């Protein structure tokens, strides 16, 4: 079957490259982790995905075509779970010492330890935990809205930007793991523990959390990346809402004792660096930029949340 490189997107090459990095990582851990051979084989196999996509038949299939567009976001969830195993077997200990020292030098104390203790108000705790929990729909709703509206070129740009965001964070965690206050500091105990959103956050974390993934905060990096995306693909009110939630996520990661304040600051800087400089480089090196005019929507966007012209500036 003939190859068709036009069917391979920049994000496909990005994900394939990250699979190769993970393959090398697990090759280094052969003999130290019992599941290393299986994961090595899985990531080497996954690195061939661009070639498979290039020879895939063109027969339309709504479910397959939808998964083809958003699979990198789904795959990020699997990559996230590996961080914990890599940190345990590759490093043994994390690098919290220098990060905690930097945090204390900048703020004179660990705000992740003192803020909730000095302001143990139910309304503030619930607002902060709501912002922290709202991170999850914040990440998934914008690409879902674009997919429903049929704005495929915008969707591909958003998927690439999110993939760059998360995979860049994961690379930092592989090389320089930091556990953060969620694992190392004494957690607040008191009336706030009975809050609805407090327990929703703790329940979500119980489903799967990875040590070594604190600096920079991927929550903050992804939230500000979505805000950045909002100013390019959505109307001003939606962009403002996404930006407000991004600020809420940055503050809440500290109040909820999940991150040092310096983790949140690093997340903001990392997000702006990735979106403003790294993503354009990927488009230059790996493939063309998406079209600036969106496709005709499959469903009319109601309410009107999209910019009429879309476009990346």
C-alpha positions, 0 to 999 in steps of 0.5 A: 500500500502506498505511503501518504505522508499528508495523512501524518500530522505533526502531533503524530510524529511528536507522540512517536518521538516521545514513545521512542524516549520512553523506549530508551528509558525502559531499556535503561531499566531492564533488569531493574523493573519486572515490567520493563521488557513489556513497556519497552516493546510497547513503546517501540511498537507505538513509535511506528504509528506515523507509518501505519497512519500513512498507509491506512485506508481512506474509508470514512468511519465516524468513530475511527476518525474522531479517535484519530483526531483526539488520540494524543490527549487520551494517550497522555493519560497513559503516559502520566501513569508511567511517571510514577514508575519511572521515578521509582526505578530510575531515580529512587529519590526526588529533587525536592531539596533545591526546589523547596529551598528556592520556594522558601527563598522567594516567599520566606515560607512555604505557602503550600504549608501556611496558606490553608492554615492561616485562612481555613475558611470553608468558602475559600477552601471550597472555591479553591478546590472547585478551581482545582477540580474544574481543571479536568473539564477545562482541558477536555471541553475546548477540544470536544467543542471544536470537534462537535463544531466540525472545526477540524483544523482548529482541533488539530492545533489544540491537540498538538498544543496540549500534547506539546504541553504535557509531553514537555512536562513529562520529559522534565519529570523523567529527568528531574523528578520533584514529589512536591508538598502533596507527598512530603508536607503534613496535610491539613486536618480539620473542618475543611476536610468535609467540603464537597469539592475538597473530597472530589479533589481527593477522590480524583487524586486517589484514582491515580497520582504520580510522584515526581511530577510536581515541578513545573506543575502540569496542572498550571502549565496545561491550564495556561496553555488552554487559556493561550489557546482560547485567545486564538480559537474562541471568542473573547468571553470564552477566552476570558473565562478560560484565563480566569480558570487558569489563574484559579488553577495556579492559586488553588494548586498552592492552597490545596497543598498540591504544589509549592508556589514556585511550581505554579510560577514555573508552570506559567512560564513553561506554558507561555514558552511552549505555546509562544516558541516551541509549538511554532518550531514544531510546525516549522520542523514537522509539518505545515500549520493548520489552515487559518479558515476553519471548516464548515461546522457539522453542527451550528455553534450555539451559543456562538463561542468561536471566533468567526475566522479562527486562525492562529496568530 
